[in-house]
Amino acid sequence: MSGTAVVRAWAHSGFAPTGEPVTRTLAADSWLVDDGRVLALERHRLRFADAAAEAGGDRLDALTAARRAMDEVPAEGRWSPRLDLTPEGIRLRVRPAPERAPVDAASGAATVDAVTAARDPRRAPRRKGPDLEALAALQAEESARVGTEVEPIILADGLVAESTRSAVLWWRDGVLCSPAASTPRLASVTAAVIAEVAGIDGIMTRQERAAPADLEGCEVWLVNALRGIRAVARWVDGPSTAPASRAAAWQSRLDGLRTVPAASRR
Protein backbone atom coordinates (compact mmCIF):
# COMPACT_ATOMS: atom_id res chain seq x y z
CA MET A 1 0.00 0.00 0.00
CA SER A 2 2.60 2.56 1.05
CA GLY A 3 5.00 1.47 -1.68
CA THR A 4 2.89 2.97 -4.48
CA ALA A 5 1.86 6.20 -2.75
CA VAL A 6 3.36 9.47 -3.99
CA VAL A 7 5.97 10.78 -1.57
CA ARG A 8 5.64 14.48 -0.80
CA ALA A 9 8.43 16.45 0.87
CA TRP A 10 7.74 19.22 3.34
CA ALA A 11 9.39 22.55 2.46
CA HIS A 12 8.28 24.65 5.48
CA SER A 13 5.41 26.18 3.54
CA GLY A 14 3.79 23.19 1.84
CA PHE A 15 4.27 19.71 0.41
CA ALA A 16 5.69 18.98 -3.03
CA PRO A 17 6.14 15.61 -4.78
CA THR A 18 9.64 14.17 -4.65
CA GLY A 19 11.15 11.21 -6.45
CA GLU A 20 13.07 10.17 -3.35
CA PRO A 21 11.72 7.22 -1.35
CA VAL A 22 11.10 7.40 2.38
CA THR A 23 14.23 6.28 4.19
CA ARG A 24 14.76 5.55 7.86
CA THR A 25 11.77 6.69 9.94
CA LEU A 26 12.60 8.60 13.12
CA ALA A 27 8.98 9.48 13.98
CA ALA A 28 5.65 8.88 12.28
CA ASP A 29 1.91 9.17 12.55
CA SER A 30 -1.11 8.17 10.48
CA TRP A 31 -4.88 8.39 10.71
CA LEU A 32 -8.06 7.54 8.82
CA VAL A 33 -9.85 10.06 6.61
CA ASP A 34 -13.33 8.89 5.60
CA ASP A 35 -14.94 11.29 3.11
CA GLY A 36 -13.00 14.14 4.70
CA ARG A 37 -13.95 13.25 8.28
CA VAL A 38 -11.36 12.42 10.93
CA LEU A 39 -11.44 11.32 14.55
CA ALA A 40 -9.32 13.42 16.94
CA LEU A 41 -7.05 14.82 14.24
CA GLU A 42 -5.43 17.37 16.55
CA ARG A 43 -4.30 14.57 18.85
CA HIS A 44 -2.52 12.91 15.93
CA ARG A 45 -0.89 16.19 14.97
CA LEU A 46 0.36 16.78 18.50
CA ARG A 47 1.59 13.20 18.85
CA PHE A 48 3.61 13.54 15.64
CA ALA A 49 5.06 16.89 16.71
CA ASP A 50 6.05 15.48 20.12
CA ALA A 51 7.59 12.38 18.55
CA ALA A 52 9.51 14.49 16.03
CA ALA A 53 10.89 16.68 18.82
CA GLU A 54 11.93 13.61 20.81
CA ALA A 55 13.76 12.36 17.71
CA GLY A 56 15.68 15.64 17.39
CA GLY A 57 13.42 17.45 14.94
CA ASP A 58 11.80 20.87 15.12
CA ARG A 59 8.52 20.48 16.99
CA LEU A 60 6.89 23.64 15.60
CA ASP A 61 7.85 22.74 12.03
CA ALA A 62 6.49 19.22 12.51
CA LEU A 63 3.24 20.61 13.92
CA THR A 64 2.89 22.99 10.96
CA ALA A 65 3.49 20.13 8.50
CA ALA A 66 0.92 17.99 10.30
CA ARG A 67 -1.63 20.79 10.08
CA ARG A 68 -1.03 21.19 6.34
CA ALA A 69 -1.16 17.45 5.58
CA MET A 70 -4.93 17.39 5.20
CA ASP A 71 -4.64 19.83 2.29
CA GLU A 72 -3.23 16.92 0.27
CA VAL A 73 -6.03 14.44 1.06
CA PRO A 74 -8.96 14.01 -1.38
CA ALA A 75 -12.33 15.10 0.00
CA GLU A 76 -13.97 11.80 -0.93
CA GLY A 77 -13.03 8.21 -0.24
CA ARG A 78 -11.16 6.42 2.55
CA TRP A 79 -7.54 7.49 2.94
CA SER A 80 -4.66 6.98 5.34
CA PRO A 81 -2.23 9.92 5.36
CA ARG A 82 1.12 9.01 6.90
CA LEU A 83 3.74 11.49 8.06
CA ASP A 84 7.36 10.42 8.52
CA LEU A 85 10.25 12.36 9.99
CA THR A 86 13.34 11.03 8.20
CA PRO A 87 16.99 12.15 8.21
CA GLU A 88 16.15 14.05 4.99
CA GLY A 89 13.15 15.86 6.48
CA ILE A 90 9.38 15.40 6.81
CA ARG A 91 7.62 13.27 4.24
CA LEU A 92 3.92 12.62 3.54
CA ARG A 93 2.23 9.73 1.77
CA VAL A 94 -1.54 9.72 1.18
CA ARG A 95 -2.37 6.02 0.94
CA PRO A 96 -5.66 4.21 0.39
CA ALA A 97 -7.02 3.11 3.77
CA PRO A 98 -6.77 -0.57 4.71
CA GLU A 99 -9.70 -2.80 3.88
CA ARG A 100 -12.33 -3.01 6.59
CA ALA A 101 -11.94 -5.89 9.04
CA PRO A 102 -14.31 -8.88 8.80
CA VAL A 103 -17.57 -8.36 10.67
CA ASP A 104 -19.15 -10.97 12.92
CA ALA A 105 -22.70 -11.59 11.71
CA ALA A 106 -24.10 -12.14 15.20
CA SER A 107 -22.68 -9.05 16.92
CA GLY A 108 -22.05 -6.73 13.97
CA ALA A 109 -18.55 -6.10 15.34
CA ALA A 110 -15.33 -6.07 13.36
CA THR A 111 -13.15 -8.96 14.51
CA VAL A 112 -9.52 -10.04 14.50
CA ASP A 113 -7.57 -13.14 15.47
CA ALA A 114 -4.66 -12.65 17.87
CA VAL A 115 -1.64 -14.57 19.09
CA THR A 116 0.87 -13.94 21.85
CA ALA A 117 4.03 -12.71 20.15
CA ALA A 118 7.08 -14.92 20.56
CA ARG A 119 9.33 -11.86 20.96
CA ASP A 120 9.35 -8.10 21.46
CA PRO A 121 11.27 -6.32 18.66
CA ARG A 122 10.57 -2.77 19.86
CA ARG A 123 13.44 -0.37 20.53
CA ALA A 124 11.40 2.79 21.12
CA PRO A 125 7.97 1.56 22.25
CA ARG A 126 6.69 4.99 23.32
CA ARG A 127 7.45 6.70 19.98
CA LYS A 128 5.70 5.76 16.75
CA GLY A 129 8.06 5.36 13.84
CA PRO A 130 11.38 3.67 14.59
CA ASP A 131 9.83 0.24 15.19
CA LEU A 132 7.29 0.14 12.36
CA GLU A 133 9.38 -2.05 10.05
CA ALA A 134 10.27 -4.46 12.86
CA LEU A 135 6.61 -4.70 13.89
CA ALA A 136 5.54 -5.39 10.31
CA ALA A 137 8.14 -8.14 10.13
CA LEU A 138 6.84 -9.64 13.38
CA GLN A 139 3.28 -9.48 12.02
CA ALA A 140 4.31 -11.46 8.93
CA GLU A 141 6.44 -13.87 10.96
CA GLU A 142 3.71 -14.77 13.44
CA SER A 143 1.03 -15.06 10.74
CA ALA A 144 3.27 -17.48 8.85
CA ARG A 145 3.90 -19.48 12.02
CA VAL A 146 0.19 -19.77 12.84
CA GLY A 147 -0.82 -20.34 9.22
CA THR A 148 -3.41 -17.56 9.03
CA GLU A 149 -3.56 -13.78 9.42
CA VAL A 150 -3.20 -12.90 13.11
CA GLU A 151 -2.23 -9.80 15.04
CA PRO A 152 0.56 -10.52 17.53
CA ILE A 153 0.09 -9.18 21.06
CA ILE A 154 3.41 -8.09 22.53
CA LEU A 155 4.32 -8.75 26.14
CA ALA A 156 6.60 -6.67 28.34
CA ASP A 157 7.94 -8.68 31.28
CA GLY A 158 5.12 -11.14 30.70
CA LEU A 159 2.39 -8.49 30.73
CA VAL A 160 0.12 -7.42 27.87
CA ALA A 161 1.50 -4.20 26.36
CA GLU A 162 0.05 -3.68 22.86
CA SER A 163 -0.24 -5.45 19.52
CA THR A 164 1.85 -4.87 16.43
CA ARG A 165 -0.75 -2.40 15.10
CA SER A 166 -3.06 -1.51 17.96
CA ALA A 167 -3.70 -0.68 21.58
CA VAL A 168 -5.23 -3.47 23.67
CA LEU A 169 -8.33 -2.83 25.81
CA TRP A 170 -10.54 -5.26 27.67
CA TRP A 171 -13.74 -5.34 29.70
CA ARG A 172 -13.81 -6.90 33.17
CA ASP A 173 -17.04 -6.82 35.21
CA GLY A 174 -18.27 -3.75 33.32
CA VAL A 175 -14.99 -1.87 33.77
CA LEU A 176 -12.99 -0.75 30.72
CA CYS A 177 -9.37 -1.80 31.30
CA SER A 178 -6.03 -0.97 29.71
CA PRO A 179 -2.39 -1.85 30.42
CA ALA A 180 -0.74 0.02 33.28
CA ALA A 181 0.93 3.32 32.37
CA SER A 182 4.28 1.85 33.42
CA THR A 183 3.99 -0.79 30.68
CA PRO A 184 6.07 0.37 27.69
CA ARG A 185 3.61 1.08 24.88
CA LEU A 186 2.53 3.75 22.41
CA ALA A 187 0.04 6.34 23.63
CA SER A 188 -2.97 5.45 21.45
CA VAL A 189 -5.18 8.28 20.20
CA THR A 190 -8.12 5.94 19.65
CA ALA A 191 -7.80 4.37 23.11
CA ALA A 192 -7.69 7.84 24.68
CA VAL A 193 -10.89 8.87 22.90
CA ILE A 194 -12.61 5.65 23.99
CA ALA A 195 -11.59 6.32 27.60
CA GLU A 196 -13.00 9.85 27.39
CA VAL A 197 -16.31 8.55 26.03
CA ALA A 198 -16.41 6.04 28.87
CA GLY A 199 -15.92 8.87 31.35
CA ILE A 200 -18.77 10.86 29.80
CA ASP A 201 -21.00 7.80 30.09
CA GLY A 202 -20.03 7.23 33.72
CA ILE A 203 -18.25 3.97 32.92
CA MET A 204 -15.38 3.12 35.22
CA THR A 205 -11.92 2.71 33.68
CA ARG A 206 -8.93 0.98 35.22
CA GLN A 207 -5.31 0.22 34.38
CA GLU A 208 -4.16 -3.34 35.04
CA ARG A 209 -0.95 -5.32 34.98
CA ALA A 210 -2.34 -8.32 33.14
CA ALA A 211 -0.79 -11.42 31.63
CA PRO A 212 -2.64 -13.06 28.72
CA ALA A 213 -4.15 -15.68 31.03
CA ASP A 214 -5.68 -12.89 33.12
CA LEU A 215 -7.89 -11.93 30.15
CA GLU A 216 -9.74 -15.26 30.20
CA GLY A 217 -13.45 -14.53 29.71
CA CYS A 218 -12.95 -10.82 28.96
CA GLU A 219 -14.18 -8.99 25.88
CA VAL A 220 -10.86 -7.94 24.35
CA TRP A 221 -10.44 -5.15 21.80
CA LEU A 222 -7.60 -4.14 19.50
CA VAL A 223 -8.08 -0.46 18.63
CA ASN A 224 -6.31 1.94 16.30
CA ALA A 225 -7.04 4.89 14.03
CA LEU A 226 -7.05 3.02 10.71
CA ARG A 227 -9.09 -0.03 11.70
CA GLY A 228 -11.17 1.26 14.61
CA ILE A 229 -12.37 -1.22 17.24
CA ARG A 230 -11.84 -4.89 16.47
CA ALA A 231 -12.93 -7.54 18.94
CA VAL A 232 -10.58 -10.48 19.41
CA ALA A 233 -12.59 -13.44 18.14
CA ARG A 234 -9.82 -15.98 18.74
CA TRP A 235 -6.55 -15.80 20.67
CA VAL A 236 -4.43 -18.63 19.29
CA ASP A 237 -3.05 -20.73 22.17
CA GLY A 238 -4.23 -17.99 24.52
CA PRO A 239 -7.23 -17.07 26.67
CA SER A 240 -10.78 -17.68 25.56
CA THR A 241 -12.29 -14.24 25.03
CA ALA A 242 -15.92 -13.27 25.58
CA PRO A 243 -18.23 -12.54 22.62
CA ALA A 244 -18.19 -8.97 21.33
CA SER A 245 -21.27 -7.56 23.04
CA ARG A 246 -20.09 -3.92 23.11
CA ALA A 247 -17.73 -3.35 20.18
CA ALA A 248 -20.22 -2.53 17.42
CA ALA A 249 -22.05 0.10 19.47
CA TRP A 250 -18.81 1.72 20.56
CA GLN A 251 -17.51 1.82 16.99
CA SER A 252 -20.71 3.59 16.01
CA ARG A 253 -20.01 6.14 18.76
CA LEU A 254 -16.52 6.77 17.40
CA ASP A 255 -17.82 7.14 13.84
CA GLY A 256 -20.24 9.78 15.09
CA LEU A 257 -17.36 11.78 16.55
CA ARG A 258 -15.58 12.16 13.22
CA THR A 259 -15.50 15.73 11.93
CA VAL A 260 -14.22 17.64 8.93
CA PRO A 261 -11.25 19.69 10.19
CA ALA A 262 -11.94 23.40 9.89
CA ALA A 263 -8.74 24.11 7.99
CA SER A 264 -9.60 21.41 5.46
CA ARG A 265 -13.19 22.26 4.62
CA ARG A 266 -13.54 22.68 0.87
C-alpha angles and dihedrals in degrees: 000000000000092000094071099040118109111254114226122195122216114234100182092262104047147331125280129183115260131190092220118103123232109269129189111350116225096174134357146173137185138179142179122264112193112186089329095311123120136183115232095338094170090058090056091048092051093045091053092047092049092047091048091051091049088052091053100265131127108274096202092048091049091050091050091050091049090052092051095046094086089061087072097051120095115245093232132052135029114298139171113208112197125196121200129187105210132172086263095052139268118335132189130202121184103206132180109263118255118268115271116267119254113275124225108235094215099050102022089229127135109245140201137186117233138195133189106256116243091219144010112238096177120125098172105025095169095054123065113226116039094069100042096101092046091049092050089051091050090049091055093042095052094043089053091048093051094040097233138060109288135160112232117227111215122220127209111201088342095308128115109260110161141304127260090266108014152039116256121231130170140185121233120178092335093311120120107228135194136175116283116271089243090062108099106246143126117275100246118216092202093049090050092053091048090052091051092051089050089053092051089051092049093247115151118240127198139181116226138187096226134172117207091260089057089066093064108137095008126125100243125199133194108203134185140145098260100044103025119206117351120180116221103244095179132013105200110231088349140094123321106248126212121252116273101261096153109028101086094050092047092049088053088053091053092048089054091056094059114113139181106251111244094233091053102049109125 
